[in-house]
Amino acid sequence: MRIPPYYRNPNWQRLFAGMALGAFLSWMIFLFIYGVTQEKQATLIQRQENDIADLKRDKLVWQERFQELNNEQQKQLTVQEIRVRIRDNPRLELAELSLYEIQEKVKDDLSVLLSKDLETVSEMRDLIKRTIENQLHRVEEKQYKLTLHETVVYTEVILILDIELASS
């Protein structure tokens, strides 16, 4: 069997030449379109990376600024309220009204702390403790002594006190 000599026929030569030229041109067009789209994608990615870097830098600046503002605000915080809680000793059998009166007296004694900044109040904790523990409170012919159990100092000063009978 023999292959027909199509390569000598000019019509076949033109067909093969056209197919080769078409394949080459279509490959060039494909490469051009692919290159253009890849360049657009690379430009978009570069722009997004720059935007992300700018936003991260802005975020750091804002965080630093807010941290400074928070520190300034924390320095300016003041005591708004004083809360006193007396842990009742069941052996003493004190009435709720008596405990309430003692709490109010302690609040009155410490009312100078209101509207003071937290730093000052925090430094005065020993003075607060001595003020509370050195006073005797008279209720129904008996004297009671308070001891400071726990102190929380923030915008609200919370004092938890223990009460006991004062030795005469």
C-alpha positions in Angstrom: 0.0 0.0 0.0 1.3 3.4 -0.9 0.5 6.9 0.5 -1.0 9.1 -2.1 1.2 12.0 -3.1 -1.0 14.8 -1.7 2.0 16.9 -0.9 2.5 17.7 -4.6 -1.1 18.9 -5.1 -1.2 22.8 -4.6 -4.7 22.6 -3.0 -3.4 20.3 -0.3 -0.3 22.4 0.2 -2.4 25.5 0.7 -4.7 23.6 3.2 -1.7 22.4 5.2 0.0 25.8 5.0 -3.2 27.5 6.1 -3.6 25.1 9.0 -0.1 25.7 10.2 -0.4 29.5 9.8 -3.8 29.4 11.6 -2.4 27.4 14.5 0.5 29.8 14.8 -1.7 32.9 14.7 -4.2 31.4 17.2 -1.3 30.5 19.5 0.0 34.0 19.3 -3.5 35.5 20.0 -3.9 33.1 23.0 -0.5 34.1 24.4 -1.4 37.8 24.0 -4.8 37.5 25.7 -3.3 35.4 28.5 -0.5 37.9 29.0 -2.8 40.8 29.2 -5.1 39.1 31.7 -2.2 38.0 33.8 -0.8 41.5 33.8 -4.2 42.9 35.0 -4.2 40.3 37.7 -0.7 41.1 38.8 -1.5 44.8 38.9 -4.7 44.1 40.9 -2.8 41.9 43.4 0.0 44.6 43.8 -2.6 47.3 44.4 -4.4 45.1 47.0 -1.1 44.4 48.7 -0.3 48.1 48.9 -3.8 48.8 50.3 -3.4 46.1 52.9 0.0 47.5 53.9 -1.5 51.0 54.2 -4.4 49.7 56.3 -2.1 47.8 58.6 0.0 50.9 59.1 -3.2 53.0 59.8 -4.4 50.3 62.2 -1.1 50.4 64.2 -1.3 54.2 64.4 -4.9 54.1 65.6 -4.1 51.4 68.1 -1.2 53.4 69.5 -3.3 56.5 69.7 -6.2 54.7 71.5 -3.7 53.1 73.9 -2.4 56.5 74.7 -5.9 57.8 75.2 -6.8 54.8 77.4 -3.7 55.4 79.5 -4.6 59.1 79.9 -8.2 58.2 80.8 -7.1 55.6 83.3 -4.9 58.2 85.0 -7.9 60.5 85.3 -10.3 57.9 86.7 -11.8 58.9 90.0 -13.7 57.1 92.7 -17.4 57.4 92.1 -18.8 55.3 95.0 -17.9 53.6 98.2 -19.5 50.3 99.2 -19.0 48.8 102.6 -20.0 45.3 103.4 -19.7 43.9 106.9 -19.5 40.1 107.2 -21.8 39.3 110.1 -20.4 37.2 113.0 -23.2 34.9 114.1 -21.9 34.8 117.7 -22.5 38.6 118.1 -26.2 38.5 117.2 -26.2 42.0 115.8 -29.4 43.3 114.2 -29.4 44.3 110.6 -30.1 47.9 111.5 -27.1 48.0 113.7 -24.9 46.7 110.9 -26.4 49.2 108.5 -25.6 52.1 110.9 -22.0 50.9 111.2 -21.7 50.7 107.5 -23.1 54.2 107.0 -20.7 55.6 109.6 -17.7 53.9 107.8 -19.0 55.4 104.5 -19.2 58.9 106.1 -15.6 58.5 107.5 -14.3 57.6 104.1 -16.4 60.1 102.1 -13.2 62.1 101.5 -12.2 59.5 99.0 -15.0 60.4 96.7 -13.8 62.1 93.5 -10.2 61.4 94.2 -8.2 59.8 91.5 -7.5 56.1 91.7 -3.7 56.5 92.1 -4.2 58.6 95.2 -6.7 56.2 96.7 -4.6 53.2 96.0 -1.6 54.9 97.8 -3.9 55.6 100.8 -4.9 52.0 101.4 -2.9 51.7 104.6 -4.4 54.9 105.9 -7.9 53.6 105.0 -7.1 50.4 106.9 -5.9 52.2 110.0 -8.9 54.6 109.9 -11.3 51.7 109.9 -9.5 49.5 112.4 -8.6 52.2 115.0 -12.2 53.2 115.5 -14.6 51.6 118.0 -18.3 51.6 117.2 -20.8 51.6 120.1 -24.0 49.7 119.6 -26.4 48.9 122.5 -23.9 49.6 125.2 -21.2 47.4 123.6 -18.2 48.4 121.5 -17.3 46.7 118.3 -14.1 46.7 116.3 -13.9 46.4 112.6 -11.0 44.7 110.7 -10.4 45.0 107.0 -10.8 41.7 105.2 -10.6 42.8 101.6 -10.3 46.0 99.6 -11.0 46.6 95.9 -10.1 50.0 94.6 -11.4 51.1 91.2 -14.1 53.6 90.3 -15.9 52.0 93.1 -14.1 51.3 96.4 -15.4 48.1 97.9 -14.5 47.3 101.5 -15.3 44.0 103.1 -15.0 44.1 106.8 -15.2 41.7 109.7 -16.8 42.8 113.0 -15.8 41.6 116.5 -16.4 42.6 120.0 -13.8 45.1 121.2 -11.9 44.0 124.3 -12.3 46.7 127.0 
